[in-house]
């Protein structure tokens, strides 16, 4: 996932960075500091699973 950030000049803070804000906006989720650091070090496949998990926790399905 770090391919979304500069590898020659990585950001001091992941939170509030343009790529992270784009992910939050696209998936309508909030990513905390811990999850942001995890996402930064994940492959895209791993990040996909993590983002889906975050989204599921933030928007649980209502029982019928």
Secondary structure, DSSP 8 states (H G I E B T S, - for coil): -GGGS-SSS--S-STT-HHHHHHHHHHT----HHHHHHHHTS-HHHHHHHHHHHHHHHS-----
